[in-house]
Amino acid sequence: MWALDNPNSQARIEAIEAKGRRVPDRLYPPDVHPGAVAWLDDFFELGTDRQLTGYGAGPIPASSIARHVAGWCEHEAWQFRHVMRRLDNAWLKRQSHDGGDDLPVSDNPARDAFRGGNKK
């Protein structure tokens, strides 16, 4: 989600540096735990299975996640489903934001969900 909220961040960083100014921390991508990149890639790939309605995007179908973890050991499959649901909830909440005060306090709810923070 950071990349969606910060398009062309590298170009913006270079322009700020060229002017001799300090680059705000929010323009740098968040750190991602080693090994987490593959699951983040899986999240966005599974997101292509969402149903779109007149109300917007729906959640990632459980059947898509089940197909993805077919053959995994029970604990790893459970952990993957849990993480995907937390990421999906953060993504859906962000997509449905209508200007109210319901956004998470964090600047990156997907990252926090993946790390186990943001218990909202």
C-alpha beads as a LAMMPS data file, in Angstrom:
LAMMPS data file: protein, C-alpha beads

120 atoms
119 bonds

1 atom types
1 bond types

-500.0 500.0 xlo xhi
-500.0 500.0 ylo yhi
-500.0 500.0 zlo zhi

Masses

1 110.0

Atoms # bond

1 1 1 0.000 0.000 0.000
2 1 1 2.916 2.292 0.579
3 1 1 3.781 2.115 -3.113
4 1 1 0.199 2.987 -4.058
5 1 1 0.238 6.019 -1.762
6 1 1 3.692 7.135 -2.913
7 1 1 3.933 6.858 -6.685
8 1 1 7.161 8.161 -8.188
9 1 1 8.777 8.373 -4.755
10 1 1 12.266 7.858 -6.172
11 1 1 11.832 10.793 -8.556
12 1 1 10.491 12.922 -5.690
13 1 1 13.446 11.938 -3.484
14 1 1 15.917 12.871 -6.224
15 1 1 14.209 16.233 -6.823
16 1 1 14.308 17.091 -3.115
17 1 1 17.949 16.031 -2.810
18 1 1 18.851 18.091 -5.894
19 1 1 17.520 21.174 -4.076
20 1 1 19.667 20.347 -1.054
21 1 1 16.677 19.710 1.202
22 1 1 16.129 16.939 3.729
23 1 1 13.989 14.110 2.359
24 1 1 10.987 13.330 4.618
25 1 1 11.103 9.810 6.069
26 1 1 7.632 9.061 4.667
27 1 1 9.056 9.075 1.128
28 1 1 11.241 6.046 1.870
29 1 1 9.603 2.613 1.647
30 1 1 9.061 0.757 4.925
31 1 1 11.363 -2.057 5.949
32 1 1 9.921 -5.491 5.277
33 1 1 11.038 -8.534 7.241
34 1 1 13.159 -11.022 5.281
35 1 1 10.903 -13.621 3.721
36 1 1 7.850 -11.386 3.923
37 1 1 8.208 -10.111 0.370
38 1 1 6.984 -13.412 -1.067
39 1 1 3.824 -13.303 1.067
40 1 1 3.221 -9.665 0.133
41 1 1 3.541 -10.671 -3.528
42 1 1 1.081 -13.524 -2.841
43 1 1 -1.345 -11.049 -1.237
44 1 1 -1.416 -8.809 -4.292
45 1 1 -1.671 -11.812 -6.629
46 1 1 -4.579 -13.269 -4.623
47 1 1 -6.178 -9.830 -4.709
48 1 1 -6.734 -10.278 -8.440
49 1 1 -9.421 -12.845 -7.519
50 1 1 -11.556 -10.210 -5.741
51 1 1 -15.091 -9.694 -6.925
52 1 1 -15.890 -6.132 -7.889
53 1 1 -19.369 -4.807 -7.196
54 1 1 -21.064 -1.453 -7.399
55 1 1 -19.862 -0.942 -3.831
56 1 1 -16.206 -1.563 -4.624
57 1 1 -13.838 -4.473 -4.175
58 1 1 -14.751 -7.434 -2.016
59 1 1 -12.443 -9.530 0.131
60 1 1 -10.074 -12.111 -1.289
61 1 1 -12.188 -15.267 -1.686
62 1 1 -11.468 -17.975 0.881
63 1 1 -11.378 -20.498 -1.966
64 1 1 -8.454 -18.623 -3.553
65 1 1 -6.468 -18.743 -0.333
66 1 1 -7.369 -22.426 0.160
67 1 1 -6.107 -23.287 -3.341
68 1 1 -2.921 -21.359 -2.647
69 1 1 -2.112 -23.283 0.546
70 1 1 -3.183 -26.706 -0.721
71 1 1 -0.521 -29.198 0.316
72 1 1 1.011 -26.969 2.994
73 1 1 1.376 -28.227 6.550
74 1 1 -1.571 -27.260 8.745
75 1 1 0.278 -24.673 10.852
76 1 1 1.830 -22.839 7.893
77 1 1 -1.498 -22.839 6.016
78 1 1 -3.268 -21.408 9.094
79 1 1 -0.574 -18.763 9.537
80 1 1 -0.756 -17.755 5.857
81 1 1 -4.583 -17.501 5.981
82 1 1 -4.378 -15.411 9.149
83 1 1 -1.823 -13.008 7.663
84 1 1 -3.756 -12.720 4.365
85 1 1 -6.961 -11.866 6.237
86 1 1 -5.205 -9.205 8.324
87 1 1 -3.635 -7.686 5.211
88 1 1 -6.936 -7.893 3.364
89 1 1 -8.851 -6.198 6.183
90 1 1 -6.330 -3.351 6.224
91 1 1 -6.475 -3.068 2.421
92 1 1 -10.290 -3.080 2.344
93 1 1 -10.475 -0.511 5.127
94 1 1 -8.085 1.729 3.234
95 1 1 -10.060 1.310 -0.009
96 1 1 -13.364 2.170 1.666
97 1 1 -12.057 5.289 3.418
98 1 1 -14.487 8.082 2.716
99 1 1 -12.816 10.965 4.493
100 1 1 -14.057 10.071 7.991
101 1 1 -11.931 9.418 11.035
102 1 1 -11.919 5.643 10.623
103 1 1 -8.425 5.258 9.128
104 1 1 -5.847 3.517 11.298
105 1 1 -3.438 5.804 13.100
106 1 1 -0.541 4.201 11.262
107 1 1 0.717 5.494 7.934
108 1 1 0.992 1.881 6.719
109 1 1 -1.741 -0.465 8.018
110 1 1 -0.739 -3.359 5.749
111 1 1 2.792 -3.359 7.115
112 1 1 1.472 -3.192 10.673
113 1 1 -0.958 -6.046 10.048
114 1 1 1.858 -8.126 8.601
115 1 1 4.045 -7.387 11.624
116 1 1 1.205 -8.115 14.055
117 1 1 0.684 -4.514 15.192
118 1 1 -2.428 -2.374 14.690
119 1 1 -4.907 -4.462 16.658
120 1 1 -7.925 -2.369 15.574

Bonds

1 1 1 2
2 1 2 3
3 1 3 4
4 1 4 5
5 1 5 6
6 1 6 7
7 1 7 8
8 1 8 9
9 1 9 10
10 1 10 11
11 1 11 12
12 1 12 13
13 1 13 14
14 1 14 15
15 1 15 16
16 1 16 17
17 1 17 18
18 1 18 19
19 1 19 20
20 1 20 21
21 1 21 22
22 1 22 23
23 1 23 24
24 1 24 25
25 1 25 26
26 1 26 27
27 1 27 28
28 1 28 29
29 1 29 30
30 1 30 31
31 1 31 32
32 1 32 33
33 1 33 34
34 1 34 35
35 1 35 36
36 1 36 37
37 1 37 38
38 1 38 39
39 1 39 40
40 1 40 41
41 1 41 42
42 1 42 43
43 1 43 44
44 1 44 45
45 1 45 46
46 1 46 47
47 1 47 48
48 1 48 49
49 1 49 50
50 1 50 51
51 1 51 52
52 1 52 53
53 1 53 54
54 1 54 55
55 1 55 56
56 1 56 57
57 1 57 58
58 1 58 59
59 1 59 60
60 1 60 61
61 1 61 62
62 1 62 63
63 1 63 64
64 1 64 65
65 1 65 66
66 1 66 67
67 1 67 68
68 1 68 69
69 1 69 70
70 1 70 71
71 1 71 72
72 1 72 73
73 1 73 74
74 1 74 75
75 1 75 76
76 1 76 77
77 1 77 78
78 1 78 79
79 1 79 80
80 1 80 81
81 1 81 82
82 1 82 83
83 1 83 84
84 1 84 85
85 1 85 86
86 1 86 87
87 1 87 88
88 1 88 89
89 1 89 90
90 1 90 91
91 1 91 92
92 1 92 93
93 1 93 94
94 1 94 95
95 1 95 96
96 1 96 97
97 1 97 98
98 1 98 99
99 1 99 100
100 1 100 101
101 1 101 102
102 1 102 103
103 1 103 104
104 1 104 105
105 1 105 106
106 1 106 107
107 1 107 108
108 1 108 109
109 1 109 110
110 1 110 111
111 1 111 112
112 1 112 113
113 1 113 114
114 1 114 115
115 1 115 116
116 1 116 117
117 1 117 118
118 1 118 119
119 1 119 120
